[in-house]
Amino acid sequence: MRRTALLAALVAVLTTIAVPAQAATASVSVLSFNLWQLPWIANPNTSDKEARAQAAEKVIRTQSADVVVLEEAFSAQAESLRSRLIDAYPFQTPLVGQSCSTSPGWTSVSGNCSNSPIVVNGGVTVLSRYPITEQHQLVYRNSYSGTADYLANKGAALVRIFAHGKALWLVGTHLQADEAPDTLPKAHQIRMAQLGELRDLAAAHVPAADPVAIAGDLNIEYWAGQGRRDALGRSQSEQGEAVLGGTLRTAGAGEYSFDAVTNPDAAKSVPATYRDSLDYVGSLRRAEVGPVQLVHYDGGTIPSDHYPVRAEIHY
């Protein structure tokens, strides 16, 4: 009887110890938002960009995510938006590709960054409520000559965020875009090569035991890409997962992050019937991605031709 009582007491102690271990799992919410804030040379309409930046600020504040990844934050209006958000997001990376040195605050820089006056920055930045303790810039070596993206220092920001007593690494990025039907095969190859660069960036800087997430406009057509399968039968998003060795998630069926049917700004660059998802939240390793939610606009000024996407990262 005494042995049975001791065993029962031991089980009770072990059960008590196990509960806090399960509760220690941390969670950070991430919002990816392509602002469509193009450089002046591509869109000189500053009043339109300012109105949309104000509308984007409302969306970001309403969502109140822990981390925000911005893409196409090229303009002065986007820069002002970032400054206004400093109260909510005091930790912000420089713009990817704006400088080819570590001087703006990068921990390291790598890749093919151009100082040419005709090349603009990459438009990507990461904003966080929690401290960013490292920030690494990559400008992609792989780029598609002859496209508009070739004249931008497109790349990624890899950041170490310290939240809930744990480190979470996050890559914010914007991959090569399609420009016309005949660019689709080559642009897809470039995107896969860029994901390979991201994988190598994480391998170079992130300890093997640390979790790594990804968020951004990957320009991988999730739905149309289901019909463009490789020799192994993988869709284009699945091919991206294979390159990363992780997972890529976007909004569910019936939800499209680039939707010309519901967003007239999207219809300015694609046919009015075009609907697909280009924006993702994912994991390279040791992090789980909750359901990806599409953020709809609530009337008034439309901030962008994209809808933002949001998800919880558990690590």
N, C-alpha and C positions, 0 to 999 in steps of 0.2 A: 504493500500500500504506500509506504514511504517513497519507494522508487517511482511509482506512478505519480505521486504528488509532485515530486521533483521534476519529472518529465513535463508535467502539465505546466509547472511554473516556468520552465525553460522555454516552452513553446510560446507562452504568453509574453515573455520578455522579447523573444525574437520577433514576434508579430508586432510588438510595439516599436521595435527598431526599424522594421521594414516600412512602416507607414510614412515616416519622414523622408525616407529615400525615394519613395514614389512621388511625394509631394514636391521634391526638389527639382523636378523637370520645369524648365523655364520656357517662357513664351514671349515673342516679340512680334508685333504687328508691322507689316511692311506694305507701303503703298507705292506702286510704280505709275508714274504719270508722264506721258509724252506731252509737253506743253505746246508744241507747234509754235514756238517762239523763234522764228527763223532770223538769220542775220539780215541787216539792213539791205544788203545787195540783193537778197532774195525776196524780201518783203519790206519796202520802205514805209509802209502804212503804220506809223508809230501810234496813232490814236487807236487803231484797231488792236494792236498788240497790247497797249496799256489797258484797254477795257477788258481784254481776255485775261491778262495777268491778274487784274483785280478779281475777276470771276474765279480764276484758278486758285487764288488765295482762299476764297470762301470755301471751295471744295476741300482744300487741304486742311483747313482749320476744322471744318465740320467732321471730316474723317478722323482727325486726331490720332493718326497712326504713330507708332513709336519711331519708325524710320521711313523716310520718303526718298525714293530714287527719282530724280528728274532727268528726262531726256529732252533734247532739242531746246535747251535753255540757253540759246545762243545770244539773245537780244539784251539790250540795256534794260528793257522792261522786265525781263526775267531776272536780271541781276538785282533790280530794285525789289522784286518779289522776294528773293532770297534774303535780302536785308530786312525786309519787314517781318519775315518769319523767324528772325533770330531769337525772339522772346520764347517761342515754342520749340525751336530747334537750334539750340546754341552751338551745336557741334556740326560743322559743315565742311565738306572737302572743297578744294578749289575745283574749277571746271577742268575736266579732262582735256588735255591738249592745248590749254590756253598758254601754258609755259612748258618748255621742254626741259626744264631743270627742276630741282627739288626746292628752289627758293620760295615758292608760294606756300610751302608747308608739307609737301609730299615726303614720305619716308623714303621712297625710292621711285625712280622713273625707269621705264623700259619700253622697248619697241621702236617704231619708226616715226618719231615725232618730227614734224617739219616746221621750220621757222620762216618759211616762205610767206611773203605778204599777201599772197593770193589764197593761202590755206587758212581756213577758219578753225576754231577750236572744235572739240568733239561734242560739246553740248550736254555732257553727263555730269551730274553732281549728286552727292549723297548727303542728306540732312538727317540728324539724329537727336532724339531727346537725351540719349545716353552718351557717355564719353566715347569718342573715337580715339583709340590709343595708337593706332597705326593706320596709314593711308598710302597705298601704293598705286601709282599711275601706270597704265599700259596703253600705248597707242599701237593699234594693230599693224602688224607687218603685212598682213594680207588685206588687200584692198582692190577694188575693181576699177582699173583704169578706164577712163571714158565716161564714168558716171559722176554725178554730183558728189557722192560720198568720197570720191578720190581727192576732192579739194577740201576735206575736213580731217582733222586729227581725231577720227573716231576711235574709241577705245573703251577702257573700263577703269573704274575705281574699285580697288579691293580694300575694304576697311575692316578693322578689328573693333567691334563694339563691345563694351563691357557693361552688361546689364544683368541684374538679379544675381550678382556675384559670379557671373560666368562670362566667358568670351564667346561671342558669335561673330564669325567672319561673314561678310556679305560682299558680293560683287554686283555693282550697278553698271549696266552697259547698254549700248545701242548698236546692233549689228547692221551689216550691209543691207541696204534696201534694194527692192526690185524697182526698175524704172519703166519697163515695157515687157510685153510677153517674151520677146526674144532674149531678154536678159535673165530670165528665170533660172535656167540650168546653171549658168556661171555664177550668178548671185548666190544660189544655194551652196555651191562648192565653197565660195568665199566665206559664207556664214559658218559652215562646218569647220573650216580652217581657223576662223576667229574663235570659235568655241574651244578648239584645241589649244589656242594660245591662252585662253582663260584657265583651262585645266592646268597648263604648265605654270601659269602665274600663281595659282593656289598652291601647287606642289612646291614652288620655290620659297614661299613665305609662310605658309600655314603649318603649324605642327600637326602631325598625323592624327593626333587624338582630338583635334578641335573640329567643331561643326562649321560647314561652309554653305551658305545659301546664295542664290542668284536672283536678281530682279531686273526687268527692263523690257524695252521694245526690241525683241529678237528678230522681228521681221520674218519669222517663220509662219507661213500661213497654216494654221492648225487644221482647218477644215479642208481647204483645197489640197493641203499636203497629205491628207489621207489617201488621195488617189495617185500620189507621186511616190511610189514605193521603190525601194532598192532591190537588189538581187536576193536579199534575205527577207523580203516581204515587209520591211519596216517603213512606216510613214516618215515624213520629213521631221516631225517633232521627235519621233522615236530614234531617228538617226542622230539627232542632237543629243538626246539622252545617252546614247551609246558613246559618243565622243566625250561627253563630260564624265561618264560613269555615274550619273545621278538621275534626277527626275526633273521634268519640266511640266508645270501645270498652268492652265489658263482657265477662263470662264467656261461654264458648262454649256450644254446644248441649248440653242436658242438665244445665247448671249454672245455678242460680238464686240470686241474692243475697237474695231475699225469698221463702222457700219454706215454706209452711204444712205441706207434706207431711212434711218432715224436721225442721222447727224448731217445737216447740210454742208458743214465744213469739210467732211470727208468726201462728199459728192463733188467737191471742187477739183479733185485730183483723180478720181476713179469713176467708172460708170455708176449711175444712180441705183443700180441693183446690187452693187458689190457689198458682201458681208463676210467678214472673217475675223479671226482673232490673231493678233500679232504680239500681244503683250503677255508676259509670263512672270510667275514667281516659281522658283524651284530650289533644288538642293543638289550640291555636288557630293556631300558626304555628311553623315552623322547629324542630319537635321531632317525633320519631317515637316511637310507643307500641308496646312489645312486647306479646306475648300477655297478656291479662288473666286472672289466675288467681283462682279462688275459694278463700278460706281456710275450711276446715272446722273445726269444733270437735271436740276429742278426748275427749269425755265430761266428766262432772262438771257443774258449774254452767254453764248456757248464758248467755253474757254479753249477748246482744242478740237482738232479733227479726230483725236483718239478719246476713248473713255479710259479712265484709270482702272487698274485692277488692284485688289487688296487681298492679303492672306496672312494667316498666323504662321509663324515659324516656331516650331517646338524643338528644343534642344537640351 
